[in-house]
Amino acid sequence: MKALAAVRVDLGEGALAFPKPPTVCLRADGSALCVATLRTSAGWETALVHVSASGEQVRMPLLEGSFGAQPVIIDRGDSGIVVLIDDRTAVMFDEAFTSSQTVEILDRVNVAGRDRQLTAGGIARRAENGNWLVVLTDPGTFQNARTIAELRIDDAVPAWEAVDLLTGSEYPMAGGRMTTAPGGTKAPIIGDVIDVAGTRFVAAQGSDTASLLKYGSDFFTLAELDAEGRVARRLYEERGWKKQPGKHGVRARFTSDGTSAILTPVFRTGDWGGRQRLIGLADGSLEEIAPVRGGSKFALVDVRGDRSVLVSDDELLFADASD
């Protein structure tokens, strides 16, 4: 993948420094949405930021959510934007970013009552049934994001409709730390999930988040699932890391156009040397992401057609595909 820098946008010192990876996505019109956190005279402020294709910014402050929860962006196109502050609260913005409404999320499957399964951050994807796919964390250990929840939005009323876990026996789990979900079910942590033309793809990033970020993970699997949620095809998998020298781990993020996943090594050990790869969901083709001129400190976070967006701790960088 080769791209040329188009527009560089300063969001403020450290605005995208936490969480990692930052919550950023491209829209159909080439603009970007992101969740940014800035220090102001009144303290820290978290905001939804819309950055136009030309670099103009609109900031909409967000409420403070429950401790450990990370905001989730739901891009509904012409119907506006929804940001989940946590598992119980949503802020609904109009398409022009001129007004917002805070609403309670209805809980039809006891999501919020299960000792709090908090939102893990990121971008919600539309499922085949019209619901939105959201990743939630374990109760009491908000780092471990194992649950795929479905959120339905009807008449400006969001409601949890379903929750599910990946089947642990389908993945090469070998972690020695916390490997179980609520109720003692063995299930891996989830980086991202997406439905493409009726087919679900998921990124399983290991047995627990603490190992992924600090000690080194036990495996990584990017898989296509069947109708029962079982692995139908392994597009990319690394296993046996616990028996290999060095620390290993990969984080994945599906692109907004639904064609690929961005694979980002957590450590610089291994054959990739810390460099990102792009993998096609149709054929599993893997390619290295070429650096953008002047963008050595940036990492790719999203692709939509010929446009991509990269981020540093402080800036967005729009880039366009080149031959």
Secondary structure as UniProt FT lines:
FT   STRAND          3..10
FT   TURN            13..16
FT   STRAND          24..26
FT   TURN            28..29
FT   STRAND          32..40
FT   TURN            41..42
FT   STRAND          43..51
FT   TURN            53..54
FT   STRAND          57..61
FT   TURN            67..68
FT   STRAND          70..75
FT   HELIX           77..79
FT   STRAND          81..84
FT   STRAND          89..93
FT   TURN            95..96
FT   STRAND          100..104
FT   STRAND          106..107
FT   TURN            112..115
FT   STRAND          119..123
FT   STRAND          125..126
FT   TURN            128..129
FT   STRAND          132..138
FT   TURN            139..140
FT   STRAND          141..154
FT   TURN            155..156
FT   STRAND          157..165
FT   HELIX           168..170
FT   HELIX           182..184
FT   STRAND          190..196
FT   TURN            197..198
FT   STRAND          199..204
FT   HELIX           209..210
FT   HELIX           211..215
FT   STRAND          219..225
FT   TURN            227..228
FT   STRAND          231..239
FT   HELIX           241..243
FT   STRAND          250..254
FT   TURN            256..257
FT   STRAND          260..265
FT   TURN            271..274
FT   STRAND          277..280
FT   TURN            281..283
FT   STRAND          286..288
FT   TURN            293..294
FT   TURN            296..297
FT   STRAND          299..304
FT   TURN            305..306
FT   STRAND          307..311
FT   STRAND          315..321
//
